[in-house]
Amino acid sequence: MSIASSSSSLQALRGSLRPSATCRRALNIEFKPFRPVDDAALEPRPPRPSTPTFFTGRPAYHTAISELETALLSAQQSLRSAHIYPLPSTLPTPQPPRAAWHPAPVLSNLLGTQLKTNAHRRILDLLNELHALRHVAALSEQAGVENVLDGVLARYEREERGGVEGGKKAAEVDEWGRAYGMGRRKESSARVWIVPSPSGRRLLDAHSEGEAVATVEEGEGEVQAEILVNHVPIAIHFPKITDRETVLRPLRLSGLIGAFNVFALARGGGTSGQAGAVGLALARALVVMRSETEEVLQRDGALMRDTRMVERKKTGSAKARKKYAWVKR
């Protein structure tokens, strides 16, 4: 009994001398006095984007689109509140003067990104709508709306706009008596110069005020003229009769075959494409030389470019439209 009591007393003594968990935890904690944080010691916050379109990849372009759309809606609302817009359907649509916008390369530098076709077209559509509203505001004497639109569009307009607003410079006969025309067809392009032929001058002098075109009187003899394509006669450059008739069609329609010497330079494409290009260029040169032929040539469509192109081959097909024969096995 004495041994058991002595062992228990020793254990109790050891337990009292052993440090508790709270004591160990208190000894491990270091006291740190509170010190206010110095703002100068913190790293500066990175600058925030100046526009919400920063994360689009093309912030300048999208910002410009947003500004133009906002200006368009604001102008429409102002004109609508003045009971001007939209215009009544009974009134003819006013045609604004031709605008002169910066070309695509200049707009690309202005917006800091390479403008593709769709992006450039979207910019031009908005600019044309704003330009039309500016014209409506000017006609309706809404000076406030007109001034606001002037400020928006001034960034995109050319400084020297006289030649553009006035349209293309009218072609004229040069000092050597030549008329020039240019035409395109498919992948071909052609330039044509025409001058009155020596034997065909009487045909041109025979033109009277009551006639649409000049004609050759009977018994005057055959009128001879020279037609060169790429420095060779037309019969050598275009062996096919159909190609030669395509070139001569404007002269036949106007009744001026033999009245002019024709010099043509054709490049690119095949024979049919070059024939169409030369014919179009010749028709345009005829209008420069004889303005009275424009009506008959315009009615025939000889002054309009044929926009048809070669249709591309499709994947899984033999040619553009030809399909492979169906095989059962």
Helices and strands as residue ranges (DSSP letters): H 2-17, H 21-28, G 39-41, G 52-56, H 59-81, H 104-111, H 117-139, H 143-153, H 162-165, E 179-185, E 188-196, G 198-200, H 201-205, E 227-229, E 232-233, H 234-237, H 241-254, E 260-267, H 271-289, G 291-293, H 294-300
